[in-house]
Amino acid sequence: MRAFLRRDDVRCLVADVYGTDRHPASLERLTGGTKKGVYRLVLDDGTSVVLYVWAPGENYWPPSETVPDDPFTDASGAELFAVNHAALTAAGVRVPRLLLLDRDGRHLDADIAIVEDAGGLTLETLMERDPAAAVAPLSALGDALRRLHTTPGARPGKLFTGTPDETAQARRPEDIVIDRALAHLDAVAARDPRLAAAHERITAHLRRLHGAVPPRTAYGLVHGELGPDHVLVTPAGEPVMIDIEGLTYFDVEWDHAFLRLRFGTAYPALRPVDLDPHRLELYRYAQVLALIEGPLRIADTDFPDRRWMLDLAEMNIGKALAAAK
């Protein structure tokens, strides 16, 4: 059994940050986090903040074989969060305000950040509950995405905090993506006989999609996994991006493949930038395979909603097989 933080565990943190006259009234671990702990901390004066905790016990993901230069691998940690938060803020994208960052274990035996509590209403919930009320946040999110996707990068890869190796040759994103997809296919084919039987067909389909992608040397900032559950809506109607550790310079079609998948019929309201349809199709199919491999892998752990993960994998198995006839 995992031992998550309790209210008494953060008393010293609250005293250190807010003074000895302030005390934690409640500490609630929020659902949805799989790589870090996300807690709503309410103080005794009624104010609240959100506490991020990066610790081994908060991470449900078991290790797996990865493509070495895949920028979405190991997209977690306080350093990535801080660098990406600054980049999004500079690009004019609304994120929760950063109130404290501790990477030295001064307050807890883990890296932590305290951020603004932007509320508990996700854009996903608002779209389901009141589609008319979601129109303005969707439009504002589309504006933010265009600012994000038109922030140029010279080469694909994670945002860097040290001194980059200028001699290193970055591979083209579509080459990284097909290697990533083939690795995912190998992993899931070992677990599911339907995918094992279709392995050659799926491989051929991936190679056809990859072969149609034209060269490109311009990259933008992408979130990496932006669904409506990763956007909070404030009481003022502002869309606020969360789960930002996967931010990277890449083909913007990577984001739009995921956006089209997750936003469904609401996707056109985001008014996307011009996209390469060949890249989009490759990335959409690669993400289908990722949405089989990831859920099956995490379902082998003590993740609390195992059935949901298995259902997600099953849905995408159907998509993968249907597309590779």
N, C-alpha and C positions, 0 to 999 in steps of 0.2 A: 504494500500500500504506500502510495506517495504521501509525504507529509508536506502540505502546503502551509503558507504563512497564516498565522492567526493574529488577532488584534494585539495580544500582548507582545508579539514579536516585533512590532513596529513602534512600541512606546518610546524607546530611546531615539529612534529615527525622528519621530514627531518632535520630541523635546529638542534634539539637535538642530532641526531645521526651522521649527516654528516657535521654540521657546518652551520653558518648563511650565508655563501657565496654560499650554494647549495639550489636549489629550485626544487619542483616537477614540471615536465613538463606535465605529464599526469598520470592518475590513471584509470586503466581498470579492472572492475570486470570480472574475467574469468568464463566461463560456466563450469558446471559439479559439483560444490561444493554444497552439500545439508546439511552438518553439520557445516561447517565453511565458512567464506568468503575467497576467494582467489583472490588477486589483483596483477596485474603487475604495478609496480611503476617505471616510467621512470623519471630520473633526468635531469636537464637542461644541463648536460654535455654529455648526450646520454647514460649513463650507466643505467642499469635496475636491479631491484631485484624483488622478489615476496614477498608479504605481506600476512600472514595468520592472520585472525581475528576470534577469538572464542567469539561470542556474541549471545544472544538469538535471535536477529533479523536476524542473518545469518543462523540459523538452521531451516530448513523446516520440520523436523520430529516431528509429534505429539507423545505424550506418548502412550505406549501400554503395555499390560500384558507381562511380561518377566519371563524367568526361572532364579531364583536368582543367580546361579553360571555360567550362560552363559557368557564366557569371551568376546563374541562379542557384548554384550549389552553395550550401552553408550560408545562405543569406539571412544571417541572424547575428545579434551581438550589439553591445552598447556603442562600440566605435562606429559600426556601419550606421546605426540609428542616428548618431550625432552628426556624422558627415552628410547623410542623406537628408536629415531634417534641415540643415543649413542650406543645402542645394535647392530643396523644394521651396523654402522660404524666399530664397533669392530669385527663384523663377516665378514668384507670385502665386504659389499654390498654397491654399489654406491647410495647415496641419495643426494639431494641438500644440499650444505654446509650451516650450520646454522651460521648466521651472528649476530643475536640478538634475545634474548628471554626476554619478559617482562610479568611477571605474577602479577605485582604490580600496574598496571594502571598508570605507570609513563608517558606514551606517549599518550594513548587513553583510553577511558572508556571501556576497554576490554583487555583480554589476547591476546598478539600478538607475532608473530615471523617474522623475516625477514630472508629469505633464498636466496641462489644463484638462479638467473634466468637461468634455464637449457634449456630454449627455449620452443617453443610452439608446436614442432613436437612430436606427440605421436607415439608409436610403432604401434598402431592400424592404424593410418593414413598411416604410411610408408608401412605396410603390404598390404594395399589396393592399394596404389599408385605405389609402386615399390617393388614387392616381392623379387627381387634379392638383392636390397639394404638392405632388412630386415634380410637377412641370418646371417650376422655377429652379429648384435645386439641380435638376437634370441639366437645364440650360447653363447654369453657373458651373457645373462640373465639366460640361463640354468646353467652356471657355478656359477653365483651368487645364484641361487636357491639351488644348492647343498650345498654351504657353509651355507646358511640360514637353510636348513632343517637338516643338520648334526650338528647344534649347539644344544647340549643336554640340556634338562631341567629335573629336578627331579620330577616335578609334573605339570599337566596342569594348565593354568591360565595366566592372564595378568602379564606383568613384574611389579615387586613390588618395590616401592621406600622407604617404611617404614620398620618397623620390622615385619616380617611375623609371623603368629600364627603357630608354628610348630606342634601344636596338631590338627589343622584342617585337616579333611580327605577330600582330593580332590576326586571328583567322576570321574569315567572313562569317557573319552570324548564321547564314543558312547552312554552312558546313558544321558549325557547332550544333545546330538544332538537329540535323539529321543524325549525327553521331549520338546525340542525347536520346533521340527517338528510337534508334536501333538498340541502344542499351536497355531502354525501357521495354522494348519488345522482347528481347532475350529474357529479361527478368520475368515478365508476365507469362511468356510461353512455357516457362518451366513450371508454372503453377496451374495453368488452365489448358486442358486438351484442345479446346476450340481454337485458341490462339496458336497453340503448337501446330495444329493442322494447317492453319492459315499463314504460318510464318513466312513462307516464300512469297505468297501473294501480297502480304502487307509490306514486306521488304521491297518488292518490285514497285508497289504503289508509292512508297516513300521516295524511291529513287526517281520515279517519273516526275513527281512533284518537285523534287530538288533540281532536276535537270532543266525545268522550265523557268527557274529563277534567274533573272538577269543580274549582272554585276552592279554593285553599288558601293560607294565610299562615304556616304553621309549618314550620320546616326543622330538620334535624339534621345532624350531621357525617357525611360519607360518605368512604370511602377513595378511591373513584373507579374502581378496577380490581382488586378483591380476588378473586383466584383462589387455589387451594390452593398454587400455585407462589410466591405472595407471602406465604406464612406458613411460617416456620421452626419446627421443633419441637426444643426443647433436650433434652439427656439426661434432664432432670427431667420432661419431658413438657409443658413450657409452650409454648403457641403464641405466636410473636413476629411481629408485622406488619413487613413491609419494603416498599420502594418507596412511600414515604408522601408524595411531593411533590404528588400529586393531591388531597390532602385538601381538602375544601371544604364549606361549608354548602349543602345542596341537599335535594331530595326523597330520602328514604331508599330509595324504590323504585328509584332508579338503582343503588345498590349491590346490592339484592336481585335485580334483573334479571340482573346479572352473576353474582352468587352462584349463582342457579338454573342458569344456563348452565354454569358451571365446576364446581360441586360435584355436579351431577347427582342421582343417587339418594341421596347423602349430605346433600343440602341440608336436609331436615327435621330432621336432628340439630342444626342451628344454632338451632332454636326461634325463628323470626323474630318481630319485633314485628308488630302489625296493619298491613296494607298496603292501599292503594287498588288494586283489580284493574285499573282503567282506566289509571292511570298506569303500572302494571307492564307492561301489554301494549304501550303506546306505547314505553316505554323498552327493552323487550326487542327490539322490531323495529328501533328506532334503533340499538341496539348491533349487530344483525346487519349493518346497512349499514356501520357503523364498522369491523366486522371483515372487510369487503371492501375498503374504501378504504385503511385503514392498511396491511394486508399488501401490497396491490398497490403502494402508494407506496414502501414500504421495500424491496420486491423489486427495484426499479429501482436500488438502491444496491449497494454492495459488502458488504452484510450477509451473513455467512458461511452462514446456513441459508436461502437463497433458496427452495429447494424447499418447505420447511415453510411458509413464508409464502404461497406460491402455493396450496398444498393447503388452507390455512386459508381463504383467500379463496374458493376453489372450493366448499368445503363451505357457506359462508355465502351464496354466490350461489344455491345450491339452496334454502336456507331462505327467502331473500328472494322468490324466484319462486313458491315453493309457497304462501306466505302471502298473496300478492297476486293470486290467481287471479280 
